[in-house]
Amino acid sequence: MTNRTHCSIALSLAFTAALAAAQMPAAPAPAAQGKGMPDHPSVELYGQSYTPLSIVTRNMGTAADQAEQFGPFHIIGNIYYVGTKTLSSFLIVTPAGNILLDSTYERNVPVIQKSVTQLGYKFSDIKILLGNHAHGDHMEGDAAVKELTGATVEVMAEDVPMLQKIQPEGRPHPIDKVIHDGDTVTLGGTTLVAHLTGGHTPGCTTYTDTVQDGGKTYHVVFGCSLRSPAVITPEVKAEFDHSFAVVRTFPCDIMLGDHPGEWGMIEKFGKLTPGGPNPFVDAETCHKEIDIEEAMFHAILAEQAKAAAPAP
């Protein structure tokens, strides 16, 4: 199967995707980004100021950004990007079929399908569907992908209750296999390790992988969001305390994530040159987002403690 996009195929796919979108029931508009998210506290890292509101705004962008295709491209090894401008989706290609990580919103499934086909692969060759956490912008499309491909949907046990509530058009959320912390997902010689990194959701899952590219071995981390809620309960604090410690132990050459803004996708894509170094191999990205989110986590905790302290 070729990786080159042919113009005639692209035009045909664009027409098919447009037709599918026109026939699909209109999805409800997403809630206003950042609604209810405070613009405090503020942390300063890497020469930039961050607040909870600025982080969620960076991650989500506009409603148009969430739905607009970002032209599919090769990241490294057998990993390809097939998502939108602000919602990540990854295709992992193997000789035994392919793995899709994150279906995003259901209305985006035709966009992801178009990207997969433009890369020269069949959408029907997706055999396993994964998601990194039980929010609609990452896993609402699972039922549609399942219907189109018959893929096995594998989910982290702690996220099952939340996933069961994600039912676009009233359809039950498909769950074919429940996995647990440390389990592996294997297909065609590729093995992903699922790590429970809860906090953002109870079952937030970070996947790690090892790929070969240009005769070298690279460690890839598909990070799950480490963004704290506006109010951190004792249970959520315990989850994040565990997660921040765990994610810093992963060998990492390439950090990817559920939102392109978390791993500088657009900026790095702009640096791709034929025969040049791969900008996605970047040690700083492996810890930058972790540093930002952990600093924000502690700032929110400090603000909460100050607000709860008795007046002098």
ROLO-317181 format. One line per 2 residues: number of its first residue (from 1); for each residue x negated, z, y of C-alpha. Coordinates in Angstrom, 3 decimals, decimal comma. Layout:
ROLO-317181
NUM> X/Z/Y ~ ...
END
This chain:
ROLO-317181
1> 0,000/0,000/0,000 ~ -1,508/-1,073/3,295
3> -1,905/1,243/6,289 ~ -1,633/-1,626/8,778
5> 1,603/-1,989/10,722 ~ 2,974/-5,517/10,910
7> 4,993/-6,494/13,962 ~ 7,881/-8,007/12,031
9> 8,252/-4,887/9,927 ~ 8,132/-2,704/13,023
11> 10,891/-4,692/14,720 ~ 13,059/-4,548/11,624
13> 12,504/-0,827/11,298 ~ 13,314/-0,229/14,936
15> 16,627/-2,044/14,484 ~ 17,399/-0,112/11,292
17> 16,598/3,222/12,915 ~ 18,736/2,398/15,931
19> 21,623/1,391/13,688 ~ 21,273/4,578/11,651
21> 21,239/6,662/14,817 ~ 24,359/4,946/16,078
23> 26,167/5,643/12,818 ~ 25,038/9,265/12,544
25> 27,433/11,885/13,920 ~ 26,264/13,125/17,280
27> 24,167/16,273/16,966 ~ 24,855/19,134/19,333
29> 22,493/19,239/22,283 ~ 19,721/21,799/21,829
31> 19,974/25,007/23,813 ~ 18,155/24,962/27,114
33> 14,488/25,462/26,364 ~ 13,310/28,957/27,208
35> 16,838/30,288/27,679 ~ 16,604/34,061/27,596
37> 12,798/33,953/27,373 ~ 11,121/36,081/30,056
39> 8,363/34,754/32,296 ~ 6,339/37,921/31,754
41> 3,962/39,397/30,749 ~ 1,098/37,081/31,592
43> -2,240/36,688/29,791 ~ -5,324/34,768/30,890
45> -7,316/32,892/28,250 ~ -9,429/29,749/28,216
47> -9,079/29,388/31,978 ~ -5,292/29,277/31,864
49> -2,404/31,670/32,418 ~ 0,282/31,992/29,740
51> 3,693/33,670/29,678 ~ 6,310/33,705/26,904
53> 8,324/31,145/28,871 ~ 5,374/28,832/29,499
55> 4,444/28,870/25,799 ~ 7,919/27,961/24,555
57> 8,205/25,285/27,262 ~ 4,871/23,813/26,189
59> 5,921/23,856/22,543 ~ 9,381/22,334/22,904
61> 9,160/20,039/25,914 ~ 12,401/18,315/26,842
63> 15,244/17,301/24,540 ~ 13,933/13,739/24,846
65> 10,414/14,854/23,842 ~ 11,797/16,491/20,708
67> 13,415/13,246/19,570 ~ 10,944/10,603/20,794
69> 8,680/9,139/18,133 ~ 4,974/9,659/18,624
71> 3,437/6,602/16,986 ~ 2,319/7,571/13,469
73> -1,409/7,869/12,906 ~ -4,047/8,975/10,432
75> -5,440/12,473/11,042 ~ -7,958/12,896/8,234
77> -8,231/12,334/4,489 ~ -4,742/11,803/3,086
79> -2,955/13,443/6,048 ~ -0,871/11,497/8,573
81> 1,221/12,452/11,590 ~ 4,860/11,252/11,463
83> 6,596/13,572/13,946 ~ 7,823/13,397/17,523
85> 6,131/14,209/20,823 ~ 6,770/17,957/20,492
87> 7,906/18,568/16,892 ~ 5,267/18,093/14,215
89> 5,866/16,429/10,861 ~ 3,073/15,582/8,437
91> 2,879/13,140/5,544 ~ 0,390/13,995/2,787
93> -0,205/10,985/0,558 ~ -1,113/11,253/-3,140
95> -1,199/8,833/-6,102 ~ 1,768/10,678/-7,641
97> 3,989/10,461/-4,561 ~ 3,911/12,125/-1,183
99> 4,539/15,495/0,455 ~ 6,413/15,873/3,749
101> 5,821/18,999/5,802 ~ 8,615/19,738/8,304
103> 11,732/17,589/8,573 ~ 12,443/18,861/12,144
105> 16,003/18,325/13,455 ~ 18,383/16,293/11,318
107> 18,769/13,716/14,101 ~ 15,007/13,078/13,844
109> 15,010/12,117/10,168 ~ 15,431/8,364/10,958
111> 12,468/8,694/13,352 ~ 10,304/10,284/10,651
113> 11,456/7,657/8,154 ~ 10,486/4,917/10,588
115> 7,017/6,444/11,048 ~ 6,427/6,777/7,302
117> 7,410/3,138/6,765 ~ 5,282/1,914/9,661
119> 2,281/3,481/7,968 ~ 3,008/1,309/4,949
121> 4,532/3,962/2,691 ~ 7,988/4,278/1,170
123> 10,163/7,125/2,383 ~ 11,584/7,306/-1,140
125> 8,091/8,194/-2,420 ~ 8,358/11,664/-0,864
127> 8,462/13,965/-3,892 ~ 8,061/17,387/-2,262
129> 9,515/18,639/1,015 ~ 8,028/21,742/2,642
131> 8,738/23,541/5,885 ~ 6,715/26,148/7,656
133> 9,558/28,304/8,958 ~ 13,328/28,627/8,981
135> 14,236/27,371/12,442 ~ 16,348/24,284/13,017
137> 13,660/22,424/14,954 ~ 11,474/22,475/11,845
139> 13,784/22,485/8,819 ~ 17,295/21,401/9,864
141> 16,623/17,913/8,483 ~ 15,915/19,132/4,945
143> 19,346/18,151/3,599 ~ 19,086/14,618/5,010
145> 15,560/14,115/3,617 ~ 16,714/15,453/0,258
147> 19,647/13,021/0,212 ~ 17,416/10,048/1,073
149> 14,500/10,825/-1,242 ~ 15,574/13,290/-3,921
151> 12,496/15,371/-3,018 ~ 12,081/18,889/-4,371
153> 12,572/21,345/-1,492 ~ 10,198/24,303/-1,782
155> 10,628/27,309/0,532 ~ 9,069/30,742/1,042
157> 11,208/33,534/-0,422 ~ 11,366/35,611/2,760
159> 12,927/32,715/4,704 ~ 15,718/31,974/2,211
161> 18,424/34,033/4,015 ~ 17,742/32,267/7,325
163> 17,592/28,839/5,701 ~ 20,961/29,376/4,036
165> 22,465/29,607/7,537 ~ 21,071/26,213/8,583
167> 23,887/23,897/7,539 ~ 24,103/20,710/9,647
169> 27,521/19,080/9,318 ~ 28,462/22,013/7,082
171> 26,164/20,921/4,229 ~ 24,388/23,702/2,294
173> 20,656/23,897/2,854 ~ 18,843/22,548/-0,220
175> 16,547/25,039/-1,948 ~ 15,106/23,763/-5,218
177> 12,148/26,096/-5,659 ~ 11,345/29,474/-4,118
179> 7,654/30,144/-3,577 ~ 5,757/33,298/-2,722
181> 2,614/34,330/-0,878 ~ -0,424/32,754/-2,544
183> 1,517/30,186/-4,564 ~ 0,217/26,629/-4,747
185> 1,995/23,326/-4,233 ~ 0,285/20,595/-6,251
187> 0,915/16,860/-6,435 ~ -1,364/13,976/-7,402
189> -4,610/15,900/-7,075 ~ -3,685/17,565/-3,758
191> -3,182/21,324/-3,731 ~ -1,752/23,257/-0,804
193> -1,889/27,054/-0,788 ~ 1,120/28,813/0,773
195> 0,288/31,923/2,783 ~ 2,962/34,290/4,074
197> 2,280/34,729/7,800 ~ 5,550/36,301/8,919
199> 6,554/37,474/12,361 ~ 7,999/34,392/14,013
201> 10,334/34,347/11,006 ~ 10,055/36,655/7,974
203> 8,889/33,771/5,775 ~ 6,723/31,858/8,235
205> 4,317/29,943/6,003 ~ 0,821/28,703/6,755
207> -0,477/26,076/4,326 ~ -4,170/25,500/3,689
209> -5,670/22,377/2,159 ~ -9,059/20,827/1,412
211> -9,534/17,107/2,025 ~ -12,276/14,563/1,532
213> -13,083/12,116/4,307 ~ -16,169/9,979/4,803
215> -17,980/11,737/1,991 ~ -17,441/15,173/3,549
217> -15,128/18,063/2,677 ~ -12,899/19,559/5,360
219> -10,710/22,660/5,410 ~ -7,310/21,973/6,975
221> -4,892/24,674/8,163 ~ -1,241/23,800/8,791
223> -0,475/26,820/10,944 ~ 2,937/28,424/11,275
225> 3,949/29,597/14,736 ~ 2,533/32,960/15,798
227> 4,749/33,149/18,875 ~ 6,216/36,615/19,348
229> 9,887/37,213/20,176 ~ 10,798/38,729/23,539
231> 11,391/42,084/21,806 ~ 9,080/43,182/19,007
233> 10,683/45,560/16,492 ~ 8,591/47,806/14,225
235> 9,315/45,447/11,319 ~ 8,187/42,382/13,252
237> 5,107/44,252/14,512 ~ 4,088/44,993/10,928
239> 4,538/41,327/9,999 ~ 2,411/40,132/12,921
241> -0,288/42,768/12,329 ~ -0,651/41,344/8,828
243> -0,443/37,705/9,926 ~ -3,027/37,842/12,716
245> -5,492/39,466/10,325 ~ -4,820/36,939/7,559
247> -5,011/33,713/9,582 ~ -8,470/34,617/10,861
249> -9,794/34,645/7,289 ~ -8,984/30,992/6,526
251> -11,891/28,529/6,410 ~ -10,947/25,981/9,063
253> -12,322/22,700/10,311 ~ -8,994/21,203/11,433
255> -6,110/23,261/12,806 ~ -2,710/21,611/12,822
257> 0,611/23,269/13,636 ~ 4,374/22,990/13,914
259> 4,248/21,924/17,587 ~ 1,657/19,397/18,848
261> 1,056/21,541/21,930 ~ -0,414/24,251/19,724
263> -3,251/22,026/18,519 ~ -3,741/19,649/21,432
265> -2,506/16,630/19,528 ~ -1,861/14,297/22,443
267> -5,195/15,063/24,114 ~ -7,102/14,649/20,863
269> -5,257/11,443/19,983 ~ -6,425/10,015/23,298
271> -10,026/10,574/22,206 ~ -9,747/8,585/18,971
273> -12,113/5,615/18,975 ~ -12,972/3,182/16,155
275> -16,059/4,497/14,375 ~ -16,268/7,508/16,680
277> -16,175/11,203/15,795 ~ -12,824/12,601/14,697
279> -11,551/14,761/17,601 ~ -9,260/16,677/15,247
281> -12,322/18,259/13,650 ~ -12,590/21,010/16,233
283> -13,732/24,590/15,561 ~ -12,311/25,867/18,869
285> -8,783/24,766/17,994 ~ -9,060/26,780/14,770
287> -8,873/30,015/16,757 ~ -7,653/29,115/20,258
289> -3,913/29,320/19,568 ~ -4,404/32,461/17,474
291> -6,241/34,080/20,395 ~ -3,486/33,146/22,852
293> -0,632/34,331/20,677 ~ -2,330/37,575/19,659
295> -3,099/38,398/23,285 ~ 0,539/37,734/24,184
297> 1,712/39,859/21,240 ~ -0,296/42,853/22,478
299> 0,803/42,266/26,084 ~ 4,473/42,324/25,056
301> 3,894/45,507/23,041 ~ 2,194/47,150/26,034
303> 5,038/46,116/28,340 ~ 7,599/47,491/25,882
305> 5,722/50,798/25,590 ~ 5,508/51,129/29,357
307> 9,234/50,460/29,770 ~ 10,088/53,024/27,089
309> 7,811/55,750/28,490 ~ 9,652/58,648/30,191
311> 9,495/58,683/33,957 ~ 6,876/61,134/35,329
END
